[in-house]
Amino acid sequence: MKHPLQIIGLHPGSLETSKEAITLISRADVLGGGKRLLARFPKYKGKKIPFTSPMKDYALTLEKKMREGRRVVLLADGDPLLFGVATSLIPLLGEKNIEIIPAVSAVQIGASRLGMSLKDFEIVSLHGRGDFSPLFGAMQRKKDCAVYTDNINTPQAIARQLIEKGIDNYSMAVMDQLETPDEQIVQGTPESFINFSCSDLNIVILTAGNKECSSQLFGRKDESFIKEKGLITKFPVRSAGIALLDIRNGQTVWDLGAGCGSVAIEASFIGEGSRIFAVEKEPRRVRMIKENVRNFRAWTVEAICGEMPQVLQNLPDPDRVFMGGGIGRDDSVIREAAERLVPGGRLVVHAILMGSIQRTRDLFEELGWSWQSMQIQASSSDKLAGDIRYKAHNPVTILWADKPEGQ
């Protein structure tokens, strides 16, 4: 008889267990989990299987024991479904083969210590991540955040990232070793945690100020951006270009030749959970991008300074690419963008010069991509001689294409 895998959450910190859980553990033939959790049951007589990575291999080990008719119990910390082991195992073993007995989560305990409502938090895990984009996305939406950390993405590292980004409307609380005799809760500004140290058993809670002040979703005035004179993708063309990008949630977006970052910043408020890279070769313009990011609190935008296409090698593959200043003197950058674009992704090019238009068209034809184009020429009202005239902008050609699946 095949028994389901029973995943039991232990109380965070104290690792206390319910009577039901103790009974299930005592009946188990196999006990799995992290070494710290397994050490909580020194008198257990069955076989112990400490957690190993990758998760897929560990799941196969547990499944083999289950097929042999063994009763397998896996220990977890807190709620196994809140960024826990259960969320990884269910797709591998199937929900019908798993039974979950949860405990309260560290986030629940931390919120109770501060007297805050759990429903107001966005819960983020930085465990094992190489970037802070989920956290920055939540902070861009001015959400209170509860953050699971690890031994690299520590409270000190989080504080440094917030200061470097210029995020100044959040207070920070570190909840260290909750529900243990050594529990400590420290609150302050991010600056106060620069030299802070604590155990690895911690969570961070970030509380936003000015929650009532909502951010403009789209349609910022050209004049509101810090920029070099005339060097901005102007509002009418910017609006069309961003619409054609068709940004979805959770995507990676490249804005190449970003100038002052207007496209990247506007796009960042549309795609929730997306990661936006504004790439610009001129250092003074990169400084403008960073200042605009701070002014608009567009925290998911990351300014990248460097020559293309070389600097693109270190960026994650994009789902969307925007090229707002034409494609340059040759097609090396657009070729790199097309190569790196994920299948099904979209490339949008704004061009003024006939050479850029022709090289973009030639590349799309060479790659066999189905492409479309439009030309936009807008005029804006302008005061003249005590009256109003319409001042024409340069005509801009927009070309776009989707990368076929399988390429």
C-alpha positions as a Markdown table, in Angstrom:
| # | Residue | x | y | z |
|---|---|---|---|---|
| 1 | Met | 0.0 | 0.0 | 0.0 |
| 2 | Lys | 1.4 | 3.4 | -1.0 |
| 3 | His | 1.0 | 6.0 | 1.8 |
| 4 | Pro | 1.0 | 9.7 | 1.1 |
| 5 | Leu | 4.0 | 11.9 | 2.0 |
| 6 | Gln | 3.1 | 13.7 | 5.2 |
| 7 | Ile | 4.7 | 17.1 | 5.4 |
| 8 | Ile | 4.6 | 18.4 | 9.0 |
| 9 | Gly | 5.2 | 22.0 | 9.9 |
| 10 | Leu | 7.1 | 22.6 | 13.1 |
| 11 | His | 6.5 | 25.8 | 15.1 |
| 12 | Pro | 9.1 | 28.4 | 14.0 |
| 13 | Gly | 12.0 | 28.9 | 16.4 |
| 14 | Ser | 10.9 | 26.5 | 19.2 |
| 15 | Leu | 10.2 | 23.6 | 16.7 |
| 16 | Glu | 7.4 | 22.5 | 19.0 |
| 17 | Thr | 5.0 | 19.9 | 17.5 |
| 18 | Ser | 1.4 | 19.1 | 18.1 |
| 19 | Lys | 0.3 | 15.8 | 19.6 |
| 20 | Glu | -1.1 | 14.7 | 16.2 |
| 21 | Ala | 2.3 | 15.4 | 14.6 |
| 22 | Ile | 4.2 | 13.5 | 17.3 |
| 23 | Thr | 2.0 | 10.5 | 16.7 |
| 24 | Leu | 2.6 | 10.7 | 12.9 |
| 25 | Ile | 6.3 | 11.0 | 13.4 |
| 26 | Ser | 6.4 | 8.0 | 15.8 |
| 27 | Arg | 4.6 | 5.8 | 13.2 |
| 28 | Ala | 6.9 | 6.9 | 10.3 |
| 29 | Asp | 9.3 | 4.5 | 8.7 |
| 30 | Val | 11.3 | 7.4 | 7.2 |
| 31 | Leu | 11.8 | 10.9 | 8.5 |
| 32 | Gly | 13.1 | 13.6 | 6.2 |
| 33 | Gly | 14.0 | 17.2 | 6.5 |
| 34 | Gly | 16.8 | 19.7 | 7.2 |
| 35 | Lys | 19.5 | 18.7 | 9.7 |
| 36 | Arg | 18.3 | 21.2 | 12.3 |
| 37 | Leu | 14.8 | 19.9 | 12.2 |
| 38 | Leu | 15.9 | 16.2 | 12.3 |
| 39 | Ala | 18.0 | 17.0 | 15.3 |
| 40 | Arg | 14.8 | 17.9 | 17.1 |
| 41 | Phe | 14.0 | 14.1 | 17.3 |
| 42 | Pro | 17.1 | 12.4 | 18.6 |
| 43 | Lys | 15.1 | 9.4 | 19.9 |
| 44 | Tyr | 13.5 | 8.6 | 16.5 |
| 45 | Lys | 14.4 | 5.0 | 15.6 |
| 46 | Gly | 13.5 | 4.9 | 11.9 |
| 47 | Lys | 15.6 | 5.9 | 8.9 |
| 48 | Lys | 16.4 | 9.6 | 8.6 |
| 49 | Ile | 17.0 | 11.2 | 5.2 |
| 50 | Pro | 18.5 | 14.7 | 5.5 |
| 51 | Phe | 17.5 | 17.1 | 2.8 |
| 52 | Thr | 19.8 | 17.3 | -0.2 |
| 53 | Ser | 19.6 | 19.3 | -3.4 |
| 54 | Pro | 18.5 | 19.4 | -6.1 |
| 55 | Met | 14.9 | 19.1 | -5.0 |
| 56 | Lys | 14.0 | 16.8 | -7.9 |
| 57 | Asp | 16.5 | 14.2 | -6.8 |
| 58 | Tyr | 15.3 | 14.4 | -3.2 |
| 59 | Ala | 11.7 | 14.0 | -4.3 |
| 60 | Leu | 12.7 | 10.8 | -6.2 |
| 61 | Thr | 14.4 | 9.4 | -3.1 |
| 62 | Leu | 11.2 | 10.0 | -1.0 |
| 63 | Glu | 9.0 | 8.6 | -3.8 |
| 64 | Lys | 11.0 | 5.4 | -3.9 |
| 65 | Lys | 10.4 | 4.9 | -0.2 |
| 66 | Met | 6.7 | 5.6 | -0.7 |
| 67 | Arg | 6.5 | 3.0 | -3.5 |
| 68 | Glu | 8.0 | 0.5 | -1.1 |
| 69 | Gly | 5.0 | 1.0 | 1.2 |
| 70 | Arg | 7.0 | 3.0 | 3.8 |
| 71 | Arg | 5.3 | 5.7 | 5.8 |
| 72 | Val | 7.3 | 8.9 | 5.0 |
| 73 | Val | 7.2 | 12.1 | 7.0 |
| 74 | Leu | 9.0 | 15.2 | 6.0 |
| 75 | Leu | 9.7 | 17.9 | 8.5 |
| 76 | Ala | 9.3 | 21.6 | 7.6 |
| 77 | Asp | 9.7 | 24.9 | 9.3 |
| 78 | Gly | 6.4 | 26.8 | 9.9 |
| 79 | Asp | 3.9 | 26.7 | 7.0 |
| 80 | Pro | 5.2 | 24.3 | 4.4 |
| 81 | Leu | 3.1 | 26.1 | 1.7 |
| 82 | Leu | 4.5 | 29.6 | 2.4 |
| 83 | Phe | 7.7 | 29.5 | 0.3 |
| 84 | Gly | 8.3 | 26.2 | 1.9 |
| 85 | Val | 9.2 | 22.7 | 0.8 |
| 86 | Ala | 5.6 | 21.7 | -0.1 |
| 87 | Thr | 5.4 | 24.2 | -2.9 |
| 88 | Ser | 8.4 | 22.5 | -4.6 |
| 89 | Leu | 7.3 | 18.9 | -4.0 |
| 90 | Ile | 3.6 | 19.2 | -5.1 |
| 91 | Pro | 4.5 | 19.6 | -8.8 |
| 92 | Leu | 7.0 | 16.7 | -8.5 |
| 93 | Leu | 4.9 | 14.2 | -6.6 |
| 94 | Gly | 1.3 | 15.4 | -7.2 |
| 95 | Glu | -1.0 | 16.9 | -4.7 |
| 96 | Lys | -2.9 | 13.6 | -4.2 |
| 97 | Asn | 0.3 | 12.0 | -2.9 |
| 98 | Ile | 0.9 | 14.7 | -0.3 |
| 99 | Glu | -0.7 | 15.4 | 3.0 |
| 100 | Ile | 0.2 | 18.7 | 4.8 |
| 101 | Ile | -0.1 | 19.5 | 8.5 |
| 102 | Pro | 0.9 | 23.2 | 8.7 |
| 103 | Ala | 2.1 | 25.2 | 11.7 |
| 104 | Val | 2.0 | 29.0 | 11.9 |
| 105 | Ser | 4.5 | 30.8 | 9.8 |
| 106 | Ala | 7.4 | 33.1 | 11.0 |
| 107 | Val | 5.6 | 35.9 | 9.2 |
| 108 | Gln | 2.5 | 35.4 | 11.3 |
| 109 | Ile | 4.5 | 35.6 | 14.4 |
| 110 | Gly | 6.5 | 38.6 | 13.3 |
| 111 | Ala | 3.3 | 40.5 | 12.3 |
| 112 | Ser | 1.8 | 39.7 | 15.7 |
| 113 | Arg | 4.8 | 41.1 | 17.5 |
| 114 | Leu | 4.3 | 44.4 | 15.6 |
| 115 | Gly | 0.6 | 44.4 | 16.0 |
| 116 | Met | 0.1 | 44.5 | 12.2 |
| 117 | Ser | -2.5 | 42.9 | 10.1 |
| 118 | Leu | -1.1 | 40.0 | 8.0 |
| 119 | Lys | -3.5 | 40.8 | 5.1 |
| 120 | Asp | -1.6 | 44.1 | 4.4 |
| 121 | Phe | 1.7 | 42.4 | 3.8 |
| 122 | Glu | 3.2 | 41.3 | 0.5 |
| 123 | Ile | 5.4 | 38.3 | 1.4 |
| 124 | Val | 8.6 | 38.0 | -0.5 |
| 125 | Ser | 11.3 | 35.3 | -0.4 |
| 126 | Leu | 14.9 | 36.2 | -1.2 |
| 127 | His | 16.1 | 32.8 | -0.2 |
| 128 | Gly | 18.5 | 31.5 | -2.8 |
| 129 | Arg | 17.9 | 34.5 | -5.1 |
| 130 | Gly | 20.5 | 36.5 | -6.9 |
| 131 | Asp | 18.4 | 39.6 | -7.3 |
| 132 | Phe | 16.0 | 41.7 | -5.3 |
| 133 | Ser | 13.4 | 42.3 | -8.1 |
| 134 | Pro | 10.4 | 40.7 | -6.2 |
| 135 | Leu | 11.1 | 43.0 | -3.2 |
| 136 | Phe | 11.6 | 46.1 | -5.3 |
| 137 | Gly | 8.4 | 45.4 | -7.2 |
| 138 | Ala | 6.4 | 45.2 | -4.0 |
| 139 | Met | 8.0 | 48.4 | -2.7 |
| 140 | Gln | 7.2 | 50.2 | -6.0 |
| 141 | Arg | 3.6 | 49.4 | -5.2 |
| 142 | Lys | 4.1 | 50.8 | -1.7 |
| 143 | Lys | 3.3 | 47.6 | 0.0 |
| 144 | Asp | 4.4 | 46.6 | 3.5 |
| 145 | Cys | 6.8 | 43.6 | 3.0 |
| 146 | Ala | 7.7 | 40.6 | 5.0 |
| 147 | Val | 10.9 | 39.1 | 3.7 |
| 148 | Tyr | 12.4 | 35.7 | 4.1 |
| 149 | Thr | 16.2 | 36.0 | 4.1 |
| 150 | Asp | 19.2 | 33.7 | 3.8 |
| 151 | Asn | 22.8 | 33.8 | 4.8 |
| 152 | Ile | 23.7 | 36.0 | 1.7 |
| 153 | Asn | 20.6 | 38.1 | 1.5 |
| 154 | Thr | 20.8 | 39.1 | 5.1 |
| 155 | Pro | 19.1 | 42.1 | 6.9 |
| 156 | Gln | 22.4 | 44.0 | 6.4 |
| 157 | Ala | 22.5 | 43.2 | 2.7 |
| 158 | Ile | 18.8 | 44.3 | 2.3 |
| 159 | Ala | 19.6 | 47.6 | 4.1 |
| 160 | Arg | 22.5 | 48.2 | 1.8 |
| 161 | Gln | 20.4 | 47.6 | -1.3 |
| 162 | Leu | 17.6 | 49.9 | -0.2 |
| 163 | Ile | 20.1 | 52.7 | 0.5 |
| 164 | Glu | 21.9 | 52.2 | -2.8 |
| 165 | Lys | 18.6 | 52.3 | -4.7 |
| 166 | Gly | 17.6 | 55.4 | -2.9 |
| 167 | Ile | 14.5 | 53.9 | -1.2 |
| 168 | Asp | 13.7 | 56.3 | 1.7 |
| 169 | Asn | 10.1 | 55.8 | 2.5 |
| 170 | Tyr | 10.4 | 52.5 | 4.5 |
| 171 | Ser | 11.2 | 51.6 | 8.0 |
| 172 | Met | 12.8 | 48.2 | 8.8 |
| 173 | Ala | 12.3 | 45.6 | 11.5 |
| 174 | Val | 14.5 | 42.6 | 12.0 |
| 175 | Met | 12.8 | 39.6 | 13.8 |
| 176 | Asp | 15.7 | 37.4 | 15.0 |
| 177 | Gln | 15.3 | 33.9 | 16.4 |
| 178 | Leu | 11.5 | 34.3 | 17.0 |
| 179 | Glu | 10.0 | 32.0 | 19.6 |
| 180 | Thr | 13.3 | 31.1 | 21.1 |
| 181 | Pro | 15.0 | 32.3 | 24.4 |
| 182 | Asp | 17.3 | 34.5 | 22.3 |
| 183 | Glu | 14.5 | 36.3 | 20.4 |
| 184 | Gln | 15.3 | 39.9 | 19.5 |
| 185 | Ile | 13.3 | 42.5 | 17.6 |
| 186 | Val | 15.2 | 45.5 | 16.3 |
| 187 | Gln | 13.5 | 48.4 | 14.5 |
| 188 | Gly | 14.9 | 51.4 | 12.7 |
| 189 | Thr | 15.8 | 53.0 | 9.4 |
| 190 | Pro | 17.7 | 51.0 | 6.7 |
| 191 | Glu | 20.8 | 53.1 | 7.6 |
| 192 | Ser | 20.7 | 51.8 | 11.2 |
| 193 | Phe | 21.2 | 48.2 | 9.9 |
| 194 | Ile | 24.4 | 48.7 | 7.8 |
| 195 | Asn | 26.6 | 47.1 | 10.4 |
| 196 | Phe | 23.9 | 44.9 | 12.0 |
| 197 | Ser | 24.5 | 41.2 | 12.5 |
| 198 | Cys | 22.2 | 38.5 | 13.8 |
| 199 | Ser | 21.6 | 34.7 | 13.4 |
| 200 | Asp | 20.5 | 33.1 | 10.2 |
| 201 | Leu | 17.0 | 32.5 | 11.7 |
| 202 | Asn | 15.4 | 35.8 | 10.9 |
| 203 | Ile | 12.8 | 37.6 | 8.8 |
| 204 | Val | 12.7 | 41.3 | 7.9 |
| 205 | Ile | 9.5 | 43.4 | 7.9 |
| 206 | Leu | 9.5 | 46.6 | 5.9 |
| 207 | Thr | 6.8 | 49.2 | 6.5 |
| 208 | Ala | 5.9 | 51.8 | 3.9 |
| 209 | Gly | 5.2 | 55.4 | 4.5 |
| 210 | Asn | 2.8 | 57.5 | 2.4 |
| 211 | Lys | 0.7 | 54.5 | 1.4 |
| 212 | Glu | -2.2 | 56.9 | 0.6 |
| 213 | Cys | -0.2 | 58.6 | -2.2 |
| 214 | Ser | -0.8 | 56.4 | -5.3 |
| 215 | Ser | 1.7 | 56.4 | -8.1 |
| 216 | Gln | 0.7 | 57.4 | -11.6 |
| 217 | Leu | 0.4 | 54.3 | -13.7 |
| 218 | Phe | 1.1 | 55.7 | -17.1 |
| 219 | Gly | 1.4 | 59.0 | -19.1 |
| 220 | Arg | 4.0 | 61.0 | -17.4 |
| 221 | Lys | 4.8 | 64.4 | -19.0 |
| 222 | Asp | 8.1 | 64.7 | -20.9 |
| 223 | Glu | 8.9 | 67.7 | -18.7 |
| 224 | Ser | 8.8 | 65.7 | -15.5 |
| 225 | Phe | 11.9 | 63.7 | -16.6 |
| 226 | Ile | 15.5 | 64.9 | -16.0 |
| 227 | Lys | 17.1 | 64.6 | -19.4 |
| 228 | Glu | 19.5 | 66.1 | -21.9 |
| 229 | Lys | 17.7 | 68.7 | -24.1 |
| 230 | Gly | 15.6 | 66.8 | -26.7 |
| 231 | Leu | 16.9 | 63.4 | -25.8 |
| 232 | Ile | 13.7 | 61.6 | -24.8 |
| 233 | Thr | 11.3 | 59.3 | -26.5 |
| 234 | Lys | 8.4 | 61.8 | -26.5 |
| 235 | Phe | 5.0 | 61.1 | -25.0 |
| 236 | Pro | 3.0 | 60.2 | -28.1 |
| 237 | Val | 5.6 | 57.9 | -29.5 |
| 238 | Arg | 6.5 | 56.5 | -26.1 |
| 239 | Ser | 2.9 | 55.6 | -25.5 |
| 240 | Ala | 2.6 | 53.7 | -28.8 |
| 241 | Gly | 5.9 | 52.0 | -28.2 |
| 242 | Ile | 5.0 | 50.7 | -24.7 |
| 243 | Ala | 1.6 | 49.6 | -25.9 |
| 244 | Leu | 3.2 | 47.6 | -28.7 |
| 245 | Leu | 5.6 | 46.0 | -26.3 |
| 246 | Asp | 2.6 | 44.3 | -24.7 |
| 247 | Ile | 4.3 | 43.9 | -21.3 |
| 248 | Arg | 2.9 | 41.1 | -19.1 |
| 249 | Asn | 3.5 | 40.4 | -15.4 |
| 250 | Gly | 6.8 | 38.8 | -14.4 |
| 251 | Gln | 8.7 | 39.6 | -17.6 |
| 252 | Thr | 12.3 | 40.7 | -18.2 |
| 253 | Val | 12.4 | 43.9 | -20.3 |
| 254 | Trp | 15.4 | 45.5 | -22.0 |
| 255 | Asp | 15.3 | 49.2 | -22.9 |
| 256 | Leu | 18.3 | 49.7 | -25.1 |
| 257 | Gly | 19.8 | 53.1 | -25.6 |
| 258 | Ala | 17.6 | 54.2 | -22.8 |
| 259 | Gly | 18.6 | 57.9 | -22.7 |
| 260 | Cys | 16.9 | 59.3 | -19.6 |
| 261 | Gly | 15.0 | 56.1 | -18.9 |
| 262 | Ser | 11.5 | 57.3 | -19.7 |
| 263 | Val | 10.3 | 54.1 | -21.5 |
| 264 | Ala | 11.8 | 51.8 | -18.8 |
| 265 | Ile | 10.2 | 53.9 | -16.0 |
| 266 | Glu | 6.8 | 54.0 | -17.6 |
| 267 | Ala | 6.9 | 50.3 | -18.5 |
| 268 | Ser | 7.9 | 49.4 | -14.9 |
| 269 | Phe | 4.5 | 50.5 | -13.6 |
| 270 | Ile | 2.6 | 48.2 | -16.0 |
| 271 | Gly | 4.2 | 44.8 | -15.7 |
| 272 | Glu | 3.8 | 43.7 | -12.1 |
| 273 | Gly | 6.7 | 41.6 | -11.0 |
| 274 | Ser | 8.7 | 42.5 | -14.1 |
| 275 | Arg | 12.4 | 43.3 | -14.2 |
| 276 | Ile | 13.4 | 46.3 | -16.3 |
| 277 | Phe | 16.9 | 47.0 | -17.6 |
| 278 | Ala | 17.7 | 50.5 | -18.9 |
| 279 | Val | 20.9 | 50.2 | -20.9 |
| 280 | Glu | 22.8 | 53.3 | -21.8 |
| 281 | Lys | 26.5 | 53.9 | -22.7 |
| 282 | Glu | 26.8 | 57.5 | -21.6 |
| 283 | Pro | 27.6 | 57.7 | -17.8 |
| 284 | Arg | 25.9 | 61.1 | -17.5 |
| 285 | Arg | 22.7 | 59.7 | -18.9 |
| 286 | Val | 22.9 | 56.7 | -16.6 |
| 287 | Arg | 23.1 | 59.2 | -13.7 |
| 288 | Met | 19.9 | 60.8 | -15.1 |
| 289 | Ile | 18.2 | 57.4 | -15.2 |
| 290 | Lys | 19.0 | 56.7 | -11.6 |
| 291 | Glu | 17.8 | 60.1 | -10.6 |
| 292 | Asn | 14.5 | 59.6 | -12.5 |
| 293 | Val | 14.2 | 56.2 | -10.9 |
| 294 | Arg | 14.4 | 57.8 | -7.5 |
| 295 | Asn | 12.1 | 60.6 | -8.3 |
| 296 | Phe | 9.4 | 58.3 | -9.7 |
| 297 | Arg | 10.1 | 55.5 | -7.2 |
| 298 | Ala | 10.4 | 53.1 | -10.1 |
| 299 | Trp | 12.4 | 50.6 | -8.0 |
| 300 | Thr | 12.2 | 47.7 | -10.5 |
| 301 | Val | 14.3 | 49.6 | -13.1 |
| 302 | Glu | 18.0 | 48.9 | -13.1 |
| 303 | Ala | 20.3 | 51.3 | -14.9 |
| 304 | Ile | 23.1 | 49.5 | -16.8 |
| 305 | Cys | 26.1 | 51.5 | -18.1 |
| 306 | Gly | 28.2 | 50.1 | -20.9 |
| 307 | Glu | 28.8 | 49.6 | -24.6 |
| 308 | Met | 26.4 | 47.4 | -26.5 |
| 309 | Pro | 26.3 | 44.6 | -27.5 |
| 310 | Gln | 29.0 | 43.6 | -25.0 |
| 311 | Val | 27.3 | 44.8 | -21.9 |
| 312 | Leu | 24.2 | 42.7 | -22.7 |
| 313 | Gln | 26.0 | 39.5 | -22.1 |
| 314 | Asn | 25.5 | 39.8 | -18.3 |
| 315 | Leu | 21.8 | 40.4 | -18.5 |
| 316 | Pro | 19.1 | 37.7 | -18.3 |
| 317 | Asp | 17.4 | 36.8 | -21.5 |
| 318 | Pro | 14.5 | 39.3 | -22.3 |
| 319 | Asp | 10.8 | 38.7 | -23.0 |
| 320 | Arg | 10.5 | 42.2 | -24.4 |
| 321 | Val | 13.1 | 44.4 | -26.1 |
| 322 | Phe | 12.7 | 48.1 | -26.8 |
| 323 | Met | 15.1 | 50.0 | -29.0 |
| 324 | Gly | 14.3 | 53.7 | -28.9 |
| 325 | Gly | 17.2 | 55.4 | -30.5 |
| 326 | Gly | 17.3 | 53.5 | -33.7 |
| 327 | Ile | 19.6 | 50.4 | -34.1 |
| 328 | Gly | 22.9 | 52.3 | -34.4 |
| 329 | Arg | 25.5 | 52.4 | -37.2 |
| 330 | Asp | 25.3 | 48.7 | -37.8 |
| 331 | Asp | 23.1 | 45.8 | -36.9 |
| 332 | Ser | 25.2 | 44.2 | -34.1 |
| 333 | Val | 23.0 | 45.3 | -31.3 |
| 334 | Ile | 19.7 | 44.4 | -32.8 |
| 335 | Arg | 21.1 | 41.0 | -33.8 |
| 336 | Glu | 22.2 | 40.3 | -30.3 |
| 337 | Ala | 18.8 | 41.4 | -29.0 |
| 338 | Ala | 17.0 | 39.1 | -31.5 |
| 339 | Glu | 19.3 | 36.2 | -30.6 |
| 340 | Arg | 18.8 | 36.6 | -26.9 |
| 341 | Leu | 15.0 | 37.3 | -27.1 |
| 342 | Val | 13.1 | 34.3 | -25.7 |
| 343 | Pro | 10.9 | 32.5 | -28.2 |
| 344 | Gly | 7.5 | 34.2 | -28.4 |
| 345 | Gly | 9.1 | 37.4 | -27.2 |
| 346 | Arg | 8.7 | 40.8 | -28.9 |
| 347 | Leu | 11.2 | 43.3 | -30.3 |
| 348 | Val | 10.0 | 46.9 | -30.8 |
| 349 | Val | 12.3 | 49.4 | -32.7 |
| 350 | His | 11.8 | 53.2 | -33.0 |
| 351 | Ala | 13.7 | 54.7 | -35.9 |
| 352 | Ile | 14.0 | 58.1 | -37.5 |
| 353 | Leu | 16.8 | 57.4 | -40.1 |
| 354 | Met | 16.1 | 55.5 | -43.2 |
| 355 | Gly | 19.2 | 53.4 | -42.7 |
| 356 | Ser | 17.9 | 52.1 | -39.3 |
| 357 | Ile | 14.5 | 51.4 | -40.8 |
| 358 | Gln | 16.0 | 49.4 | -43.7 |
| 359 | Arg | 18.5 | 47.4 | -41.5 |
| 360 | Thr | 15.7 | 46.5 | -39.1 |
| 361 | Arg | 13.5 | 45.3 | -41.9 |
| 362 | Asp | 16.3 | 43.4 | -43.6 |
| 363 | Leu | 17.1 | 41.6 | -40.3 |
| 364 | Phe | 13.4 | 40.6 | -39.7 |
| 365 | Glu | 13.2 | 39.3 | -43.3 |
| 366 | Glu | 16.5 | 37.4 | -42.9 |
| 367 | Leu | 15.3 | 35.8 | -39.6 |
| 368 | Gly | 11.9 | 34.9 | -41.2 |
| 369 | Trp | 10.0 | 36.9 | -38.6 |
| 370 | Ser | 6.6 | 38.3 | -39.5 |
| 371 | Trp | 6.9 | 42.0 | -38.8 |
| 372 | Gln | 4.7 | 45.2 | -38.9 |
| 373 | Ser | 5.4 | 48.9 | -38.9 |
| 374 | Met | 3.7 | 52.2 | -38.5 |
| 375 | Gln | 4.8 | 55.8 | -38.8 |
| 376 | Ile | 3.8 | 58.4 | -36.2 |
| 377 | Gln | 4.0 | 62.1 | -36.6 |
| 378 | Ala | 2.5 | 64.1 | -33.7 |
| 379 | Ser | 2.1 | 67.8 | -33.1 |
| 380 | Ser | 1.8 | 69.5 | -29.8 |
| 381 | Ser | 0.1 | 72.8 | -28.9 |
| 382 | Asp | 2.6 | 75.7 | -28.5 |
| 383 | Lys | 2.1 | 79.4 | -27.7 |
| 384 | Leu | 3.0 | 81.8 | -30.5 |
| 385 | Ala | 2.1 | 85.5 | -30.9 |
| 386 | Gly | -0.5 | 85.5 | -28.2 |
| 387 | Asp | -2.2 | 82.4 | -29.7 |
| 388 | Ile | -1.7 | 78.7 | -30.1 |
| 389 | Arg | 0.0 | 76.8 | -33.0 |
| 390 | Tyr | 0.8 | 73.1 | -33.4 |
| 391 | Lys | 4.5 | 72.3 | -33.3 |
| 392 | Ala | 5.4 | 69.2 | -35.2 |
| 393 | His | 7.6 | 66.4 | -33.8 |
| 394 | Asn | 9.9 | 64.4 | -36.0 |
| 395 | Pro | 8.2 | 61.5 | -37.7 |
| 396 | Val | 9.1 | 58.2 | -36.1 |
| 397 | Thr | 8.8 | 54.8 | -37.7 |
| 398 | Ile | 8.0 | 51.9 | -35.3 |
| 399 | Leu | 8.8 | 48.4 | -36.4 |
| 400 | Trp | 7.9 | 45.3 | -34.3 |
| 401 | Ala | 8.0 | 41.6 | -34.6 |
| 402 | Asp | 7.5 | 38.5 | -32.4 |
| 403 | Lys | 10.2 | 35.8 | -32.3 |
| 404 | Pro | 8.7 | 32.6 | -33.5 |
| 405 | Glu | 8.4 | 29.7 | -31.1 |
| 406 | Gly | 11.1 | 27.2 | -31.6 |
| 407 | Gln | 13.8 | 29.6 | -32.7 |
